[in-house]
Amino acid sequence: MGSCERRDLLVKGKAGSGKSTLMKMISEDERTHQMLSEWAGVDELLFSSFYFWNQGSEMQRSTVGLLRSLLYDILKDRPEMTAIAFPGWLSRFTTLDPSLDQIISALLRVINSRDAPRKVAFMIDGLDEFEGDSSDMTTLAKFLSELAHSPRIKILVSSRPLQAFEEVCRDCPKLVVQDLTVDDIRLVARETLESHPRMAELLEEHPQRAAALIEDIVKKSFGVFLWVRFAINAVLDGLQSYDGLDELEKRLNELPPDLNELFSLIIRRIPPRYREDAYRLLQISYRWQKVIRNPLEAITCLFALKAGQLVYLKTPIAQLKAPQYDKYLEQLVVILRTRCLGLLEVERHSKIDTNDVTFHTTILLKMARVDMNVVYGHGTLYDFCTALEERYPSFDVHVAILEGLVVRLKTRDCWWWVDNLQVLQHAMEFNKLAEASTGRPQTQTLNTLDATSSKLYSQYSALERASTIAYAGCLQPTDHWSKNTSEIDDFLLADPTDESTFLSFAIRYGAVPYVKDQLDFYGEHLPPKQGRPLLDYAVWPEASCNPWTADVYPKIAKMLLERGANPKETYEECSPYQIADDCLNKLDMDVLKTRRKKLSLFQKAEYQWCMGGRTIRGSNHSEDFTQESVPLYFAAGEGCAAIDCKLPVFYSE
């Protein structure tokens, strides 16, 4: 790596062959950095790495995410180079979110800067998990190949064999992982199987045939460690059942070489009485990862699996004690082992340093900060699970996860209010999906969510008032919990006269059917509320789980306008109309060009503006709907809006 004349290297291999494991080992090995230092010589060495992940956020699976990460790694160690990367950035950037071209230009300026001699090493794992079509993949591969032509740059990338990368990288050195793992696979298979007492007996009785069985695993694996894992488990199950060599060989021969076929076979082998649970667990894990893109807590998974029959109503509001917590974990481990046969597993994910002396002081802290998560046996299972959603249509996975989150909230500790808010936010995200899939409001579930949060917040605010003098005058017992849906520092800046309600919270999170259900209860008029107007919540909603975005819900805005909401009512010196108007007037045209139906939308808006406004049926403020109020009504009735990187952008659905 250090003295090689070629400056790019492709590590390729089949799915499950161990590419990411190898890349991680290379990036963490001291010898790698030593050889790169020798290559850099007297020049400064900048090192950056990126790992594509198709289950992660958009930034974790896109070209923009890759280049941003590489640039960040460089600038974080050399912040003075920011001026080189973005000269005059305050005057150049029209948004808070630099474009792909701006990021590429910034990266090239840093790399090619002559202010100080430097060499750069990039390590990129999982190019096959890049999100884009074949032309996007080809463009990315060509960009990386062009970078590698610079004498200052070395690039190490890994990928499954894909045509787009094969064509561009055909002349660069390649390391094929599955061609190098035969000895390691043989070692793992021998050490695992030969340690079993039954296998020891077979080796003594039929040494050649038993040894051939182990060698057969090596040959059939084609260098794929994931296949070896399932093959070894199949043989171990046979040894546990006291199978003879004939039965063991049959078990091995039944395993298909293709991983997707292997996963299908595993599902077919699940006992029929457990198969529906298996599909449900796989759907819960898949949908959670697709929507939230963060680890799924084991306890939440168990509660979602058991959703139905009003379990969320019957569960009392009480923190889980350590024995019950451990009992639930043990139960889930057994369920996953018997229902999923290794497709899903439980894995510990520590959020704090377990060596900290304060960590072991209370079980409460340990439970609050160390989560057990449900994970795929291998990342390739995520792609396999995309085809499973058509099974068991009677099972609504979104409703199940929503109800599971309500039960989880009921069993959490009130003290960890910020963590509880995350559960609430996830619940509202799945409520939108549940409302869409069922076509009806989840009124009873959301009312239970509200009642649970109210009790937890009441306990939390009492603890805060008792322990923190600074917050004693801010956390009032009469405040609705939704008034404190952010960090304490933000809460201190909140309007003390604002009267938050669960309805305003539901508007912020786009619970359209639920909001309609609640508004219908009041008839043609809006429910009374002090402080921030309901319409203001509709035009400045809460950010969704997708980073840096929030959706404006036109149906909610329209319902509020039809019931008499005044678009010119000011709150903190700003009205809903002014917000909508700013969205139109401050739009960056470069961003506009990338939006769907962008030109027809604005042409129609301009036409309506020229027509002199519209009167909304049922409104008590028809005189307010003049030319200047058209943008707000148009957003409410005809289109929707996205706040992308804090820049409001209107576009038509």
N, C-alpha and C positions, 0 to 999 in steps of 0.2 A: 504493500500500500504506500509505503514511503518513497521508494526509489523507482517504482514502476513508471515507464515512459508514458503509458496511457493514463489519462486522468479521470476516466470513468470506468465503472465496473457494475455489471448487472448481476444481482443474485436472483436467480429464478428457481421455481420449483412448484410442484403440485400443491393444491390445497391440503393443509395438514402435514406438510413435509417438514415444518420447523423453520420456515424463513424468518418469521418475526423473532423467534427464540435466538436464532443465529445473529440477527441484526442487533438485538438488545445486548447480546454478549460482546459483540464487536464494539459497540458504542461505549460500553462500560469497562472494557479491558484496558489496562494501563499501557499495554504494548501498542494499541492503536494510537493513542495520543503521543506515545514516544516516537513512533515511526513518522507520524504527521509532523511532529516538531523537527525531526531530522530533515524532512522534505522542505519545511518552511525555512530552515537555516536561520539566517539573521533577521528574516522578515517576521512581522507579527502574524500569528496564526489565529484565525477566527473559525470557530467550530459551531455548526448548527445542525439540528436534527428535527425530523418531522415524521409523524406516524399517521398515515391515512387510516380512517376507521369509518366504515359505512354505517355503523350503528350510532355514530356520534352526531354532533351538531353539524350544521352546514359548513362551518369553518373547519371541521375535522375531516371533511370529505370533498373539498373543492380546491381549485387552483388558487383562489384568493386566500383561502385559509393556509395553504402551503407557503405561499410567498410572504404572507404576513408573518407567519411563524418564523420563517428563516430570517426575515428582516428584524423581527423583534429580538431574536437571539443575539444578533450582532449588536444592535443598538443598546440592549440592556447592559452589555459589558463595556460598550463605548458610547455613552450618552452624548458625548461631545460631537459625535458623527451625525447626530440628528439634523444639524444645520446643513450637512452635506447631502443627506438623504432628501430632505424637504426644504430646499432654499426658498425663503419667502413664502412659507406655507400658509400664513394667515391671509395673504392676498390671493393666493392661487386656488385654494380649496373653496368651492362653493357649498360643500356639505361637510359634515363632521365625519364622513365615511369616505376615505379616498378610493378612487376607482382602481380597477385592475391595472390599467395603463399607468396610473400614478405610482402604484406599488412596484410595478416592474421597473419603471424609470428610477425610482428611489433605490431599489436594490442594485441596479446596474451602476448608479452613481457611487454607491458605497464601495462596491467591488472594484470599480475602475479608478477610484480616487487616487491621485498621486501625492496627496498631502503626506501620507506615511506609507512606506512599503508594507504590504500585507498579503497573506495568502488565505484562501477560504476553503474549508472542507464541509460539504453538505452530505448528510446521511438521511435518506428518504425511504421509509418502509411502507409497503402495501399500496404500490401504484395501481394494482388491480382493483382496489377499493375506492378509487377516485370516481366521483360522481359526474358523469358526463357521457356523451355519445362517442362513437369511434373517432370522429373528427376532432373533438375536444381532447381525447387521449393522444391523438397524433400530434396536435399542436403543443400539448404539454411535453411530450417526449422530445419533440424537436427543440423546444426552448431549453430543456435540460441538456440536450446534446450540444447545442450551441454554446451554452455556458461552459461545458467541459472542454471546449477547444481553447479556452483561455489558459495560459500557463500558470495563472494564479489560482486556479480552481481544481479541486478534486471532488467527484461526486460518486457516492455509493448508493444504489437504489435496489429495491427488491420488488418482485412481482410474480404473480402466476404467469404462465406462458400466454400472452395475449398478442394478437396479430399486430395491433397498432404499435406496441413497444418492440416487437420482434423486428419489424421492418426498419424502424429508426435506429435501433441499437444493434443491428446485425453485425457491425464491424467492431463493436466494443467487446472487451474480455467478459466472459460469462462464467459464473459459478453455479452449477446445477446441484441443488441441495440434495435431492433424492439419490444422486450418484455417490454421495459422500457419507451416507448415514447407515450403510449396511452393517458395519461392525458395531455401531452403537445400538442398532435395533437387535442384533443378535445378543449383545450383552444384556440388554433390558429383558428380552424374552427368556434367556437362560436363568438370570438371577431371580426373576419373578416366579417362573414355573418350577424350577428345580428346588426352590425352598419349600414347596408344598409337599407334605408327607406322602400324599397319594402319588405324586409325580416321582418322588424318590423311589417308591416301590416299583413303579412301571419302568424306571430306568434300570433298576436292578434286575427285573424279570425279563424285559425286552430292551436292552440298551440301545441297539441300533435303530429299532423302530421308534422308540420314544424320542431319541435324539433327532431322528428325521422329522418328527412332528414339529419340534421347535424350529428346525431349519426351514420347514415348509412355511411357517409364519414369516420368516425373513424374506423368502422368495416371493410370496404372494403380496407382501406389503408394498412392493415397488417403491420403497423408500419413504412411505407415508406413515409418520409416527401415529397419527390419529387412528388409522386403520389398525395398526398394531395394538393400540390400546383396547379397542373393541374385540379384536381377535384373542388377546390374552384373557380378557374378561370372560369370553365364551368358553375357553378351555378351562379356566378356573371354576366356572359354574359346573362344567362336566366333572371335574375332579372332585368338587364338593358333593356331587351326586353319585360318586363312585363309578363313573363311566369307565368302560374299557377303552383301549386304543381305537377300536372300530368306531365307537360312538364319538370319541374325541376328534377323529379324522373327519367324520361326517359333519360335526359342528363347524369345523374349520372350512370345509368345502362349501358349506351353505352360504358363507359370507361373500357377497359380491365385491368386486374390486372398486367400483364407483362409490364415492361417499354418499351421494344422494340416494342411490339404491340401497346402500347399507343403512342409512337412516330410516328408509321406508321399511326395510326388513325388521329393524328393531321395533318399530311401531306395530308391525303385524304380529310380532312375538309377545307384545304386551297382552296379558290375559284379558279376554273380552270384558270382564266385569270392571277392569281398571282403565279400559281404553278411552272412555269418555273423559275421565279425570285427566288422562295424559294430554288429550287434545286441548282441554280447558287450560291446563298449566302452560302448555306451549303457546296458546293464544294470549294468555295473560302476560307472559314474559315478552312475547313479540310486540304486542300492542303498547306495553309500557315503554319498551326500548324505543319504539318508533315515535311515540308522542313525547315522552319526557327526556329520553336520551341520557339517562343517568341510571345507576344501579337500582334494581328493584329490591327493596327491603324484604327479607324472608317472611317476617310476620305479616306484612301487608299482602304478600302473595298468598299466604295461608288463609287470611281473612277473605280475600277475593275469591279463592276457590270455594269457600264455604258460603258465599253470598247466596241470597235467596231465602224464602220463608221468613222474611222480615227479621233476619238475624241482627241487622244494624239497629233495629228498634229495641230488641230484647237485651242487647248488651248494655250493662250499666256503665256509667261514667266513673271509672276508677283506674288508677295507674296499675299497670302490670307489675306484680312483684317478681323478684328474681326466680323463685321456683316455678311459677306459672310461665314466665318468659322462656325458661330453659325447657319446660315441658312442651311448649308450642314448637320450639326449634327442633327438638328431638322428633316430634310428630311429623314435621315437614320433611326432615331428612329421610325418614322411613317412607313417606309418601312419594317423594321424588325417586327414591331407589326402586320402589316396587312399581310405580306407574310410568316413570320415564326411562328407566334402565340406563342411566348415564347421560341422557340427552340434556338434562338440567341438573345442576348441582348447587349446593350451598357453600358459599365462600365468605370468609371473614374479611371485612374491609374496615381497617382501623382509621379513625379520623384524628386520633391524638397519639402522642408518644406513650406507649404502654410502659416504658421504663421510668416515666415521671413518677416520683414518689407520691404525688397527690392523686395519681390515677387509681391507686388501690385503696384510697381512704374510704370510699363508699361504693356499694353496689350500684346505687342510683347513678352516679357519674359514669361508671363503667357501662351501664346499660344505655345511657343517653348518648355516649360518644363512640361506642363500638357497635357497628351494625353487622348482621349476617345477611348477605345478599344472595339472591338467586341468580345464577349465571349459566350461560350455555356451556356444555361440555367442550365445545370449540366454536370459534367465531363463524365458521361456515354454516352452522345450524341456523343462524339468523336468516340467511337467504333461503334455506330449505323451508323455514316456517312461513314464508310469505304465501305458500300454496295451501296452507292448512286452514285458512280462515273460512273456507267454504263448507267445512265440515261442521256438523251439529249447529245448524242455523238457529235453532231454538235458544241457544246459549248466547246472550248478548254480553260480550266481553267488556264493553264500556260500562254497562250498568253494574256488572260484577266488580270491576275495579273501583268504581265510584262508591259502592256500598262497602267494599273492603276498606277504603280510605276513611270512611265515616267510623267504622269500628276501630280502626287504628288510632284515629284521633281520640276516641273515647277512652282508649287504654294508655294514652301518653301522659307524661308528667306536665303539669301546668307551668312549671318553672321555665321550661325550654320553649318560650313563646315564639321566638324567631323560627325554630325548627317546626313548631306546630303550624306556623303560617305557611311553611312550604307544603305541608300536608294539605292545608286548605286550598292553596293555589293549584296543586295537582288535582284535587277533587273538582274544582271548578273547571279545569281543563277537560276532564273526563265527563263532566256533566254536559258540556256542549256536545260532545260526541254521543253521549247517551240520548240526549234530546233529539239529535239528528237521526240516530238509528231507530229509535222507538216512535218518533213523531209526536211525543207528548212531554209535558213538563215533569221533572222529577221532584214534584212539590214536597212530598212527604220526606224524601231523602234530604233535600236541601234544608227543610225546616228543622230536621234532626241535626244537621250539620251546624245550623245557626244556634240551636239550643245548647249543643255540646260546646261550641266555641264560647258562648256566653258564660257558661259555668267555669270553663278553664280560665278565661280571661279575668273573671271575678276573683278567682283564687290567685292568679298571677299578679293582678294589680294590688291586691291586699298585701302580698309579699313584698312588692316593690315599695309601696308606701311605708311599710314597716322597716325596710332595710336601707332605703336610699332617700336621704333628705332632699336631694336636688330634684327628685321626680315627684315629691310628695304632693305638690300643687298641680301637677299635670295629669296624673293618672287618676281620674275621678271615678268613683263607683258607678255613677250614673251613665258614663260613656258607654256607647255600644262598642263591642270589641273591634268592629271593622274600622274604627277610627285609628286604631294602632295596627296597621297592616304593613309596617315597615320597621326599619331600625329605630331605636329610641331617639337618636339624634334628629331624625326626620320628624318624629312625632312631636318633639319639643317645638318645632316650627309650625305645627298645625294650628288652624284657626280654632280657638277655644269655644267660639260660638257655633261652630258647625255641628249639626246633628246628624251623624252617620247612622244609617240603617242597613239592614240586610238587603233591602230592595236596592239601595244605592250600590252596595257591594255586588249584587247580582248584575246590575247594569254595567258596572266596570268590567265584569268578566264575561259579558255577552250571553247570559242565560236567557235567550229570547223567549222561549215558551213560558218559562217561569215568570219572567217580568210581565208578559201579557196576562198570565193567570192572575197575578197580583193586582195589576192595573184594572182588570175587568171587575174585580171585587169592589172597586171604588166607583165604577160606572164611568160617566163622561168626564169626571174631574180627577185631578191628580191628588194623591194622598198628601196631607200636610207635612211640610218639612222645613226646618229652619236652616239657615246657612247656605251651603253650596247647593245650587239647583240641580235637580235630577238630570236635566238636559246637559248640564256641564259635565257630569259623569259620562254621559253618552259620547261626547265629542273628545274627551280626554280619558280613555279607558285605561285599565291596568295592563301592563306588559304581559304578554303570554309567555309560555315556557320557552318558546323560540327566542334566543337572545336578541335584544335590540329591536324587537318588533312589537307592535300592538295593533289590534284590529279595531276599526270603528264599525259599529253595528248599525247600519242604516235603518233596519226594521225597528229597533228600539227608539232611535231618534224620531222616526215617523210616528210611532205610537204616542210618544210624549207630546209631540207637536199637535197631534189630533186631539189630545185631551187638554189643550190649553197652555202648554209650556211656552214661555216667552223667550224667543231667541235673542232678545236684546236686554234681558235681565243680566246685570253685571254682577260678577263675583270676583273679588280681588282685582277690581279695575279692568275686568275683561268679560266680554259676553260670549255666549256660544257662537253667535254670528261672526264676531271678530276672529275667533279661532278658526272657523271654517274659511273665512275670507283669507286669512294668512296662509292657510293650506294651499289655496289656489294661487295667490300672488307671489309667494316665495318659492315656488316650485322650480327646481333646477331642471333645465331642459334636457340635459344629458341623461338625468334619471328618468324624465318623462318618456324619452324615446324607447326605454326598455319596458314600459308598462303596456299591458294588454289594452286594446281598444282606446289607446290614449288620445288620438287625434279626434276620433268621432265623439268621444266623451266631452272634450273641451269645446268642440264645435256646437254640440247640443247645449252645453251650458251657456255659451255665448248667445245662442239663439234665444234661450229662455230669458236670459238677462235683458235682451233687447225688447222682448215682448212685454216687459213691465211687471213681472212677478206673477204669483199665483195665490189663490186663496185656498186654505186647507179646510176641508169639511170638519165641522165640529169645533173649530178653534175659536176661542174667545178673544183672540188678538189678530183678527184678519187684517186690521189696519196696519199691522207691523210688517206684513208680507209685501213689501215694495221691491223695487229693483235690487236694493242692496241685500235683501234677505234671500235671494234666489240661490246663492251658493250653498247655504245651509240646507234648504229644502231639497235642493238637487242631490246633495250628498245623502240626505236621509231617504229620499224616495227612489232614486235612480241608480245610485252607485254605492261604493263603499270607499274606505280610506285605509291606508297602511302607514304607520309611523315607523319608518325604516331608519335605524341609526339616528333617531330623534329628528328626522326630517319628515314632516307629514307629506304624503303623496296620494292624491286622489286617483282612482282608476275604476273602471267599470267591471262588474263581475261577469 
